[in-house]
Amino acid sequence: MLTATAVDRTAAIDWYRRNRTRSASLFDMIDPAAYYSRPISLRNPIVFYEGHLPAFSVLAFLRRGLGRPSVDARLEKLFERGIDPDSEAAAVPRSGASTIWPARSDVQAFARACDDAMLEAIAAFTPTPAAIEGLYTALEHEAMHQETLLYMFHRLPFESKRHGSWSVVRDSGFVVHEPRSTRGAESVGRIPRGEAVLGAGRNLVTFGWDNEFEQHVVQVPAFEIDAFPVTNEAFLEFVNDGGYHQREFWDDEGWEWIQSHQVQHPAFWLIADHGPRTSDPAPRTTDTGAWLWRGMFEAVPLDARGPVYVSHAEAIAYARWKGRRLMTEAEFHRAAEGATAGHVDFAGFDPVPVGSYPETASVHGMHDLIGNGWEWTSTVFGPFDGFTPMRSYPEYSADFFDGLHYVMKGASPATARELIRPSFRNWFRGNYPYVYAKFRTVRA
């Protein structure tokens, strides 16, 4: 997929060590009693991820990139791949419903053996195209999963997390930013007709995931777009207007989801008087006082000016309620021209008020397009022309070209800086409400 090029081995080793240190800090946040729990029923238990990260690095780099043998074939198979089921009933490990997970001490011993093999190989490997792809696949994959871990940990009971680990995690990259004042969060802007460049040039980059290729140009008509992401305060109007009970705003999948799961508000919101029980009627109030935000370590008052984190289905419903729609992937690229990253790279566990980083706005005056939460688009995740599965992870994208996943762009507070590039594409199912994902609306 990629041409051979020089590799800075010292930088790669530093990146690998930084990944592993941050991952260890994240797992140390969890009370040992929660280690085998499943904070999200659609994902594997926490133990899986502590084994999956080193196992996958060995698979991608040592085995597929360098052609070396396994470190521990049994455990590598056990921890090889995660799951993305369409229902809780289908959410069983790929290794089988009766999987018995190892003791944590055994998982950590396996991880140390993988780390030793990885570091030795990075220091001495011959940089062939296959090896380079395998190395960067391993490095970026771990950074991706650190965000996965954090949004999973957001779902754990507060008593299952150790607040004292905060300082340790901060030393691994987490920094607190003071929010700035936010003005005009309901304003809109006009993006003129123009070209959007999507994807990456295969011969122009050292690494990219297979769904990023090939680079191409799309002609985008002019459109109007919200200058800021939709806030909690704005979304509350939709909730108070009975948006979760009006069928005309929801697509079939979204309506079935909110009905079967009794969803009445965003997953990151808690009802102040009743906690997280979605079966309780959502309170109707013109302000956010009846609501709390599900923080990492405690419930805090809902920030009216914070971006609302919702599923794709909820974003669509709100946009229809407003008589608007979600932007396409190409429209994101147009709106984000000249934008830079703001609240990203493990800058905190939660979002900050919209517009807190005005210096990162695009040339069109659009705020927070890269940071403070991924941006949902209406684009169904699919291949670009010239798509070829990558050797190091052939199922990475192809397994999700099913018409059920939607492209997200930008970055969240927990997106590693190495993943922040215009061509990077994220995706999730339409009814998955747990990711750090915001949105804004558009119209022609």
C-alpha positions as CSV (number, residue, x, y, z in Angstrom):
1,M,0.0,0.0,0.0
2,L,2.8,2.4,0.8
3,T,6.2,2.9,-0.6
4,A,9.3,2.3,1.7
5,T,10.7,5.3,3.4
6,A,13.0,6.2,6.3
7,V,11.6,5.6,9.7
8,D,12.7,7.5,12.8
9,R,13.0,4.5,15.1
10,T,13.7,6.6,18.2
11,A,10.4,8.6,17.6
12,A,8.5,5.3,17.0
13,I,9.8,3.8,20.2
14,D,8.9,7.0,22.1
15,W,5.4,6.9,20.6
16,Y,5.0,3.2,21.5
17,R,6.2,3.8,25.1
18,R,3.9,6.9,25.4
19,N,1.0,4.8,24.2
20,R,1.7,2.1,26.7
21,T,2.2,4.5,29.6
22,R,-1.1,6.2,28.9
23,S,-3.0,2.9,28.5
24,A,-1.6,1.7,31.9
25,S,-2.8,4.9,33.5
26,L,-6.2,4.5,32.1
27,F,-6.6,0.9,33.3
28,D,-5.3,2.0,36.7
29,M,-8.3,4.4,37.0
30,I,-10.6,1.4,37.4
31,D,-11.4,-0.3,40.6
32,P,-10.1,-3.9,40.4
33,A,-13.6,-5.1,41.2
34,A,-14.8,-3.6,37.8
35,Y,-12.0,-5.2,35.7
36,Y,-14.3,-8.0,34.3
37,S,-17.4,-5.8,33.9
38,R,-18.9,-4.5,30.7
39,P,-19.6,-0.8,31.1
40,I,-21.3,-0.9,27.6
41,S,-23.2,-4.1,26.9
42,L,-22.3,-3.8,23.2
43,R,-18.6,-4.0,23.9
44,N,-16.3,-6.6,25.5
45,P,-15.4,-6.4,29.2
46,I,-12.5,-4.2,30.3
47,V,-10.1,-7.1,30.7
48,F,-10.3,-7.7,26.9
49,Y,-8.9,-4.3,26.1
50,E,-5.8,-4.6,28.3
51,G,-4.9,-7.8,26.4
52,H,-6.2,-6.6,23.0
53,L,-3.8,-3.6,22.7
54,P,-0.5,-5.5,22.9
55,A,-2.0,-8.5,21.1
56,F,-3.0,-6.4,18.1
57,S,0.3,-4.6,18.0
58,V,2.0,-8.0,17.7
59,L,-0.4,-9.1,15.0
60,A,-0.1,-5.9,12.9
61,F,3.6,-5.3,13.1
62,L,5.5,-8.5,14.1
63,R,3.3,-11.0,12.3
64,R,1.8,-9.3,9.3
65,G,4.5,-6.6,8.9
66,L,7.6,-8.6,9.6
67,G,6.5,-12.2,9.3
68,R,7.6,-13.1,12.7
69,P,6.0,-15.8,14.9
70,S,3.5,-15.2,17.7
71,V,4.5,-14.2,21.2
72,D,1.7,-16.3,22.7
73,A,-0.6,-17.7,20.0
74,R,-3.4,-18.6,22.4
75,L,-3.7,-15.2,24.1
76,E,-3.2,-13.4,20.8
77,K,-6.2,-15.3,19.4
78,L,-8.3,-14.6,22.5
79,F,-7.6,-10.9,22.4
80,E,-7.4,-10.5,18.6
81,R,-10.6,-8.5,17.7
82,G,-13.3,-6.6,19.4
83,I,-17.0,-6.6,18.6
84,D,-19.6,-4.3,17.0
85,P,-22.9,-6.1,17.3
86,D,-26.3,-4.8,16.2
87,S,-27.9,-5.7,19.5
88,E,-27.1,-6.7,23.1
89,A,-28.2,-10.3,22.4
90,A,-25.4,-10.6,19.7
91,A,-22.8,-9.0,22.0
92,V,-20.6,-12.0,22.7
93,P,-16.8,-12.2,22.3
94,R,-15.6,-13.4,19.0
95,S,-13.8,-16.2,20.9
96,G,-17.2,-17.5,22.1
97,A,-19.9,-16.8,24.6
98,S,-18.3,-19.1,27.2
99,T,-15.0,-17.3,27.2
100,I,-13.2,-17.4,30.5
101,W,-10.9,-14.4,30.8
102,P,-7.4,-14.8,32.3
103,A,-6.4,-13.3,35.6
104,R,-5.2,-9.8,35.3
105,S,-1.7,-10.8,36.4
106,D,-1.6,-13.1,33.4
107,V,-2.9,-10.4,31.0
108,Q,-0.2,-8.0,32.2
109,A,2.6,-10.6,31.9
110,F,1.4,-11.3,28.3
111,A,1.5,-7.5,27.7
112,R,5.0,-7.2,29.0
113,A,6.2,-10.0,26.7
114,C,4.5,-8.3,23.8
115,D,6.1,-5.0,24.7
116,D,9.6,-6.5,24.9
117,A,9.2,-8.1,21.4
118,M,7.7,-4.9,19.9
119,L,10.5,-2.6,21.2
120,E,13.2,-5.0,20.1
121,A,11.7,-5.2,16.6
122,I,11.1,-1.4,16.2
123,A,14.8,-0.8,17.1
124,A,16.1,-3.1,14.4
125,F,13.5,-3.7,11.6
126,T,14.1,-3.2,7.9
127,P,11.6,-0.5,6.7
128,T,9.8,-2.3,4.0
129,P,6.3,-1.1,2.9
130,A,4.6,-3.9,4.8
131,A,6.7,-3.3,7.9
132,I,6.0,0.5,7.9
133,E,2.3,-0.1,7.5
134,G,2.2,-2.6,10.3
135,L,4.1,-0.4,12.7
136,Y,1.9,2.7,12.1
137,T,-1.2,0.5,12.3
138,A,-0.1,-0.7,15.7
139,L,0.7,2.7,17.0
140,E,-2.4,4.5,15.8
141,H,-4.7,1.6,16.8
142,E,-3.7,1.9,20.5
143,A,-4.3,5.6,20.4
144,M,-7.8,5.0,19.0
145,H,-8.6,2.5,21.7
146,Q,-7.6,4.9,24.5
147,E,-10.5,7.0,23.4
148,T,-12.7,3.9,23.4
149,L,-11.7,3.1,26.9
150,L,-12.5,6.6,28.1
151,Y,-16.0,6.7,26.7
152,M,-16.5,3.2,28.1
153,F,-15.3,4.3,31.5
154,H,-17.8,7.2,31.4
155,R,-20.5,4.5,31.7
156,L,-19.1,2.9,34.8
157,P,-20.6,3.8,38.2
158,F,-18.6,6.6,39.8
159,E,-17.6,4.4,42.7
160,S,-15.9,2.0,40.3
161,K,-13.3,4.7,39.3
162,R,-10.4,6.0,41.3
163,H,-10.3,9.7,41.3
164,G,-6.8,9.7,42.7
165,S,-5.5,8.4,39.4
166,W,-6.3,11.8,37.8
167,S,-2.8,13.1,38.4
168,V,-1.3,10.0,36.9
169,V,-3.4,10.3,33.8
170,R,-2.6,14.0,33.5
171,D,1.1,13.2,33.5
172,S,0.4,10.9,30.5
173,G,-1.1,13.7,28.5
174,F,-4.3,14.9,30.1
175,V,-4.4,18.7,30.6
176,V,-7.2,20.9,31.9
177,H,-8.0,24.0,29.8
178,E,-10.0,26.9,31.2
179,P,-13.0,27.6,29.0
180,R,-13.4,31.1,27.5
181,S,-16.6,33.0,27.1
182,T,-19.0,31.9,24.3
183,R,-20.9,34.4,22.3
184,G,-23.3,33.8,19.4
185,A,-23.5,30.1,19.7
186,E,-26.7,30.0,17.7
187,S,-25.3,32.0,14.7
188,V,-25.1,30.5,11.2
189,G,-22.7,31.1,8.3
190,R,-22.8,30.6,4.6
191,I,-20.2,28.4,2.9
192,P,-19.8,29.3,-0.8
193,R,-19.8,26.8,-3.6
194,G,-16.4,25.2,-4.0
195,E,-14.2,22.1,-4.1
196,A,-13.6,19.7,-1.2
197,V,-10.5,17.5,-1.2
198,L,-11.3,14.2,0.5
199,G,-8.9,11.4,1.3
200,A,-5.1,11.1,1.2
201,G,-2.7,10.7,-1.7
202,R,-1.3,7.2,-1.5
203,N,2.1,8.3,-2.6
204,L,2.1,11.5,-0.5
205,V,1.9,10.1,3.0
206,T,3.9,7.7,5.2
207,F,0.7,6.1,6.5
208,G,-3.1,6.1,6.2
209,W,-5.9,3.7,7.0
210,D,-7.3,2.0,3.9
211,N,-10.5,4.0,4.0
212,E,-8.6,7.3,3.6
213,F,-7.5,6.4,0.0
214,E,-7.6,7.6,-2.7
215,Q,-7.6,11.4,-2.6
216,H,-10.3,13.0,-4.8
217,V,-12.1,16.3,-5.3
218,V,-15.8,16.8,-4.8
219,Q,-17.7,19.8,-6.0
220,V,-19.9,21.1,-3.2
221,P,-22.8,23.5,-3.7
222,A,-23.2,26.5,-1.4
223,F,-24.9,25.8,2.0
224,E,-25.8,27.4,5.3
225,I,-24.3,25.8,8.5
226,D,-24.4,26.4,12.2
227,A,-21.3,28.3,13.2
228,F,-21.1,26.3,16.5
229,P,-22.1,22.8,17.4
230,V,-25.6,22.3,18.9
231,T,-25.4,23.0,22.6
232,N,-27.1,21.2,25.5
233,E,-29.3,24.3,26.0
234,A,-30.5,24.2,22.3
235,F,-31.1,20.4,22.4
236,L,-33.1,20.8,25.6
237,E,-35.7,22.7,23.5
238,F,-36.1,19.6,21.3
239,V,-36.5,17.4,24.5
240,N,-39.1,19.8,26.0
241,D,-41.0,19.9,22.7
242,G,-41.5,16.2,22.9
243,G,-39.0,15.4,20.2
244,Y,-38.4,11.9,21.5
245,H,-42.1,11.1,21.1
246,Q,-42.7,12.5,17.6
247,R,-42.3,9.7,15.0
248,E,-41.9,12.1,12.0
249,F,-38.4,13.2,13.2
250,W,-36.9,9.7,13.4
251,D,-35.7,7.3,10.8
252,D,-36.9,3.7,11.2
253,E,-33.8,2.4,13.0
254,G,-33.7,5.4,15.3
255,W,-37.4,5.1,16.2
256,E,-37.1,1.4,16.9
257,W,-34.1,2.1,19.1
258,I,-35.6,4.8,21.3
259,Q,-38.8,2.8,21.6
260,S,-37.1,-0.5,22.6
261,H,-34.7,1.2,25.0
262,Q,-37.1,3.9,26.3
263,V,-34.6,6.6,25.3
264,Q,-35.8,10.1,26.3
265,H,-32.7,12.2,26.5
266,P,-29.0,12.1,25.6
267,A,-26.9,9.3,27.2
268,F,-24.6,11.9,28.8
269,W,-27.5,13.6,30.6
270,L,-28.8,12.6,34.0
271,I,-32.1,13.6,35.5
272,A,-31.2,15.5,38.6
273,D,-33.9,14.1,40.9
274,H,-33.9,10.5,39.6
275,G,-30.4,9.7,38.2
276,P,-29.8,7.8,35.0
277,R,-33.1,5.9,34.7
278,T,-34.3,6.4,31.2
279,S,-37.8,5.0,32.1
280,D,-38.5,8.1,34.1
281,P,-40.3,10.9,32.2
282,A,-37.9,13.6,31.1
283,P,-38.5,16.7,33.1
284,R,-39.8,19.7,31.2
285,T,-38.0,22.9,32.1
286,T,-36.8,25.9,30.1
287,D,-33.4,25.8,31.7
288,T,-30.8,23.1,32.4
289,G,-31.4,23.1,36.2
290,A,-33.2,19.7,36.2
291,W,-30.3,18.0,34.5
292,L,-26.8,16.8,35.3
293,W,-23.9,15.9,33.1
294,R,-22.4,12.4,33.5
295,G,-18.8,13.4,34.2
296,M,-16.0,10.9,34.5
297,F,-15.9,10.9,38.3
298,E,-19.1,12.7,39.4
299,A,-22.4,14.1,38.1
300,V,-22.1,17.9,37.6
301,P,-24.6,20.6,36.6
302,L,-25.4,20.4,32.9
303,D,-23.4,23.0,31.1
304,A,-25.9,24.9,28.9
305,R,-23.1,26.0,26.6
306,G,-21.4,22.7,26.2
307,P,-21.9,20.7,23.0
308,V,-24.5,18.0,23.3
309,Y,-23.2,14.5,22.8
310,V,-25.7,12.3,21.0
311,S,-26.1,9.4,18.6
312,H,-26.5,9.9,14.9
313,A,-30.2,9.0,15.2
314,E,-30.7,11.8,17.8
315,A,-28.8,14.3,15.7
316,I,-30.9,13.5,12.6
317,A,-34.1,13.9,14.7
318,Y,-33.1,17.3,16.0
319,A,-32.1,18.5,12.6
320,R,-35.4,17.5,11.1
321,W,-37.2,19.2,14.0
322,K,-35.3,22.4,13.0
323,G,-36.2,21.9,9.4
324,R,-32.6,21.3,8.5
325,R,-30.3,18.3,8.1
326,L,-26.8,17.0,8.9
327,M,-23.8,18.0,6.8
328,T,-22.2,15.6,4.4
329,E,-18.6,14.5,4.7
330,A,-17.7,16.8,1.8
331,E,-19.5,19.7,3.4
332,F,-17.5,19.2,6.5
333,H,-14.3,19.6,4.5
334,R,-15.6,22.8,3.0
335,A,-16.7,24.2,6.3
336,A,-13.4,23.2,8.0
337,E,-11.1,24.9,5.5
338,G,-8.2,26.4,7.5
339,A,-9.5,25.1,10.8
340,T,-7.0,23.9,13.4
341,A,-7.4,21.6,16.4
342,G,-8.7,22.9,19.7
343,H,-9.9,20.7,22.6
344,V,-8.1,17.5,21.7
345,D,-5.2,15.1,22.5
346,F,-6.5,14.1,26.0
347,A,-7.1,17.6,27.0
348,G,-9.7,16.5,29.5
349,F,-12.4,14.0,30.3
350,D,-15.3,16.2,29.2
351,P,-16.1,18.9,26.6
352,V,-15.7,22.6,27.2
353,P,-18.3,25.3,26.2
354,V,-18.6,25.7,22.4
355,G,-16.4,28.4,21.0
356,S,-13.7,28.2,23.7
357,Y,-11.0,28.1,21.1
358,P,-11.8,30.9,18.7
359,E,-8.3,30.9,17.2
360,T,-9.0,27.5,15.8
361,A,-12.0,28.6,13.7
362,S,-12.0,27.9,9.9
363,V,-11.6,30.6,7.3
364,H,-15.4,30.7,7.0
365,G,-15.8,31.4,10.8
366,M,-16.9,27.9,11.8
367,H,-15.9,26.9,15.3
368,D,-15.0,23.7,17.0
369,L,-14.9,21.6,13.8
370,I,-11.7,19.9,15.0
371,G,-12.0,19.2,18.7
372,N,-14.4,19.1,21.6
373,G,-16.2,16.2,20.1
374,W,-16.4,14.4,16.8
375,E,-18.9,15.7,14.2
376,W,-21.6,13.5,12.9
377,T,-22.2,13.6,9.1
378,S,-25.0,12.2,7.0
379,T,-22.5,10.3,4.9
380,V,-22.8,6.5,5.1
381,F,-19.4,5.0,5.7
382,G,-18.1,3.4,2.5
383,P,-15.0,3.1,0.3
384,F,-13.5,5.7,-1.9
385,D,-12.7,4.8,-5.5
386,G,-9.5,2.8,-5.5
387,F,-10.1,1.3,-2.1
388,T,-7.8,-1.6,-1.3
389,P,-7.8,-3.4,2.1
390,M,-4.7,-2.9,4.0
391,R,-2.3,-5.8,4.6
392,S,-1.8,-5.1,8.3
393,Y,-5.6,-5.0,9.1
394,P,-7.6,-6.1,6.0
395,E,-10.9,-6.2,7.9
396,Y,-10.5,-2.7,9.5
397,S,-12.9,-0.9,7.1
398,A,-14.3,-3.5,4.8
399,D,-16.3,-5.2,7.6
400,F,-18.2,-1.9,8.1
401,F,-19.2,-1.1,4.6
402,D,-22.7,-2.3,5.4
403,G,-24.8,0.8,5.1
404,L,-25.3,0.9,8.9
405,H,-22.4,3.1,9.9
406,Y,-22.0,6.9,9.5
407,V,-18.9,9.0,9.0
408,M,-17.7,11.2,11.8
409,K,-15.0,13.9,11.2
410,G,-12.8,16.1,13.4
411,A,-11.7,15.0,16.9
412,S,-12.8,14.8,20.5
413,P,-11.1,15.8,23.7
414,A,-9.7,12.2,23.9
415,T,-8.4,11.9,20.3
416,A,-4.7,11.6,20.1
417,R,-2.9,14.2,18.2
418,E,-1.4,11.6,15.8
419,L,-4.9,10.8,14.5
420,I,-5.8,14.4,13.7
421,R,-5.5,14.9,10.0
422,P,-8.0,16.0,7.3
423,S,-8.2,12.6,5.7
424,F,-8.9,10.6,8.9
425,R,-12.4,9.1,9.0
426,N,-14.2,7.7,12.1
427,W,-17.6,5.9,12.0
428,F,-20.2,4.4,14.2
429,R,-23.7,2.9,14.0
430,G,-26.6,5.3,14.0
431,N,-28.0,4.2,17.3
432,Y,-24.7,4.2,19.3
433,P,-25.0,7.0,21.9
434,Y,-21.8,6.6,23.9
435,V,-19.1,8.2,21.8
436,Y,-17.9,11.8,22.2
437,A,-19.9,13.0,19.2
438,K,-21.5,16.4,18.6
439,F,-23.2,17.8,15.5
440,R,-24.4,20.9,13.7
441,T,-27.1,21.4,11.2
442,V,-27.1,22.7,7.6
443,R,-29.4,23.6,4.8
444,A,-29.0,24.6,1.2
